[in-house]
Amino acid sequence: MGDYGTGLVVFAVFGIGSQAMLAAYFAARRWLPRQEKRIGWLAYIFALFGLPLGGWLLLGGQSWKLYIGPIVLGLWSVLGIVVDLWRRVEWRAPINWSVFLPYVVLYFWAQMLLWWPLWDVWRAAWLCFLVLFTVNTLLNLRGHFGHNRAGSES
């Protein structure tokens, strides 16, 4: 692992943890539909911790490369909690562009801003993130375009 400061270790653990939570959620959507809502809440709540974590990294003098990703993931979580869990807005089918665009943009940039900084400083964490990101992306796509519920065709 090398000699990394606490900020980088916390950043990496948070990023990898967020990928694990998303993989669990997308897996539940596919194979455990009764647990989907509960795990969805947990995934959004976990991501919400990006806001205080990003603030802590910022106030601790860390590079923007470490604090911006958790903050963007936290903002994505706020939007997701409001539209998916609280207000239950149907925005995926048909696509409601006023929700879809900010949701996807925040999600994409959060993932990239949590992943890219690891390349230069901690390749093992970068690789772990990549594996989990690939798994959760495939499960998510499969949920939208493949067998989206346990044993059923879409």
Secondary structure, DSSP 8 states (H G I E B T S, - for coil): --S--HHHHHHHHHHHHHHHHHHHHHHHHHH-TTTHHHHHHHHHHHHHTHHHHHHHHHHTT--HHHHHHHHHHHHHHHHHIIIIIIS----BTTB-HHHHHHHHHHHHHHHHHHHHHHHHH-HHHHHHHHHHHHHHHHHHHHHHHS--BTTB--
